[in-house]
């Protein structure tokens, strides 16, 4: 049986009078989902590319489109994390996807490097767990709606495993003008 090192040092486990060998657990800080070879239950989330125009009510609740919800595996479609996206939008993560991404970030980034520490702080500071209610709505925290200027009409942009929530005006103005170097961008990205 494995227990924490502190439990052994403090002799906390002695009160349980275990008849098994008890050892301190070690080197488990970097264990992620891929290391759990007998647990492959993380669903692959793939969403068909789609834009949804949706209204946010006066309380900041956003009803997720039924078509979008159908594409998210049932066992993971009630708990989400919403966070500020890398652009002027919000990003909605099914909880399993959030856990996978944050596990990967925590493995790759180093809290002892100032630039990486600053990124991690900024990334996590806006994140909020939200639950889908019985009407398929999530409550967007006011600080997030304020941060990206969401008032009442939004565009939900879903592609691959990405779900972005945009202020309608901001989204349509950002995609109205095609970048001058769009063809060059495609060459560079697809040439990798």
C-alpha positions in Angstrom: 0.0 0.0 0.0 1.3 3.5 -0.9 0.8 6.5 1.3 2.3 9.9 1.6 5.8 10.3 3.0 4.4 12.6 5.7 1.9 10.0 6.9 4.8 7.6 7.5 7.0 10.3 9.1 4.2 11.4 11.4 3.3 7.8 12.1 -0.3 8.7 11.2 -0.9 5.3 9.5 -0.1 3.4 12.7 -3.5 4.1 14.1 -5.1 2.1 11.2 -3.2 -1.0 12.2 -2.6 -2.1 8.6 -1.4 -5.7 8.0 0.2 -4.8 4.7 3.6 -3.3 3.9 3.2 0.5 3.6 5.6 2.5 1.5 5.8 6.2 0.7 4.7 7.2 -2.7 7.5 8.8 -4.8 8.0 10.6 -8.1 4.3 11.0 -8.9 4.2 14.8 -9.5 4.6 14.3 -13.3 2.2 11.5 -13.8 -0.4 12.3 -16.4 -3.3 10.6 -18.2 -1.0 9.0 -20.8 0.9 7.2 -17.9 -2.3 5.5 -16.8 -2.0 2.6 -19.3 -5.1 0.8 -17.9 -7.3 3.8 -17.9 -8.1 5.0 -21.4 -11.4 6.7 -20.7 -10.4 10.2 -21.8 -12.7 10.8 -24.7 -11.5 12.3 -28.0 -13.4 15.5 -28.5 -13.9 16.5 -32.1 -16.4 19.1 -33.1 -17.5 19.8 -36.6 -16.6 23.3 -37.7 -19.6 25.5 -37.0 -20.6 29.0 -36.0 -23.5 29.4 -33.7 -25.2 32.8 -33.0 -26.5 32.7 -29.4 -27.9 35.2 -26.9 -26.6 35.6 -23.4 -29.4 36.4 -20.9 -29.2 39.3 -18.4 -27.7 37.0 -15.7 -24.8 36.0 -18.0 -26.1 32.5 -18.8 -25.3 31.1 -22.3 -27.4 28.2 -23.7 -25.1 25.8 -25.6 -26.6 24.8 -28.9 -28.0 21.2 -28.9 -26.1 20.4 -32.1 -22.8 21.3 -30.3 -23.7 19.4 -27.2 -24.4 16.3 -29.3 -20.8 16.3 -30.5 -19.3 16.3 -27.0 -19.2 12.9 -25.3 -22.0 12.5 -22.8 -19.8 11.6 -19.9 -18.0 14.9 -20.2 -20.6 17.4 -21.4 -21.9 18.7 -18.0 -18.7 20.2 -16.5 -16.6 22.8 -18.2 -13.9 25.3 -17.5 -14.2 28.7 -19.2 -11.2 30.9 -19.6 -10.0 33.9 -21.4 -8.8 32.8 -24.9 -5.6 33.8 -26.5 -7.4 36.4 -28.6 -10.3 38.7 -27.6 -12.6 35.8 -26.8 -13.4 33.2 -24.2 -12.5 29.5 -24.5 -14.8 26.8 -23.2 -13.1 23.4 -22.3 -15.0 20.2 -21.4 -13.5 19.3 -18.0 -11.6 16.3 -19.4 -10.0 18.4 -22.1 -9.0 21.1 -19.5 -7.4 18.4 -17.3 -5.4 17.1 -20.3 -4.2 20.5 -21.3 -3.3 21.7 -17.9 -1.5 18.4 -17.1 0.6 18.9 -20.3 1.3 22.5 -19.5 2.4 21.7 -16.0 4.8 19.1 -17.3 6.3 21.3 -20.0 6.4 24.7 -18.2 8.7 25.5 -15.3 7.5 27.7 -12.4 11.2 28.6 -11.9 11.4 30.4 -15.2 9.9 33.9 -14.9 8.4 34.1 -18.4 6.8 30.6 -18.0 5.6 31.5 -14.5 4.0 34.7 -15.8 2.3 32.8 -18.6 0.9 30.2 -16.2 -0.4 32.8 -13.7 -2.1 34.7 -16.5 -3.5 31.6 -18.0 -5.0 30.2 -14.8 -6.1 33.5 -13.2 -9.2 33.8 -15.3 -10.2 30.2 -15.4 -13.6 29.2 -13.8 -15.3 25.9 -13.6 -18.9 26.0 -14.8 -21.6 23.4 -14.8 -24.3 22.9 -17.5 -27.7 23.5 -15.9 -30.9 21.5 -16.7 -31.6 24.0 -19.6 -28.1 23.4 -21.2 -26.8 26.8 -20.0 -23.5 27.8 -18.5 -23.1 30.9 -16.3 -20.3 33.0 -17.6 -18.6 34.9 -14.8 -19.0 38.7 -15.0 -15.3 39.3 -15.0 -15.0 37.2 -18.1 -17.9 38.8 -20.0 -16.4 42.2 -19.1 -12.9 41.2 -20.2 -14.0 40.4 -23.7 -17.0 42.8 -24.0 -19.7 40.2 -24.1 -23.1 41.9 -23.7 -26.0 39.9 -25.2 -25.2 38.4 -28.6 -22.3 36.0 -29.0 -20.8 33.8 -31.7 -19.8 30.4 -30.6 -17.0 29.2 -33.0 -16.4 25.4 -32.7 -13.7 23.6 -34.7 -11.7 20.5 -33.8 -11.5 20.4 -30.1 -11.8 24.2 -29.8 -14.9 26.1 -28.5 -14.6 29.9 -28.6 -17.1 32.4 -27.4 -16.9 35.8 -29.0 -18.7 39.1 -28.7 -20.6 39.1 -32.1 -19.4 42.5 -33.2 -15.8 41.7 -32.4 -15.9 38.4 -34.1 -17.5 39.6 -37.3 -15.2 42.6 -37.6 -12.2 40.4 -37.1 -13.1 38.0 -39.8 -14.5 40.6 -42.2 -11.0 41.5 -43.4 -8.9 38.7 -44.7 -5.3 39.1 -43.8 -3.2 40.3 -46.7 -0.8 37.5 -46.2 -3.4 34.7 -45.8 -1.9 32.6 -48.7 1.6 33.0 -47.3 0.3 32.1 -43.8 -1.2 28.9 -45.2 2.0 28.0 -47.0 4.1 28.5 -43.8 1.6 26.6 -41.6 1.0 23.6 -44.0 4.7 23.3 -45.0 5.6 22.1 -41.5 
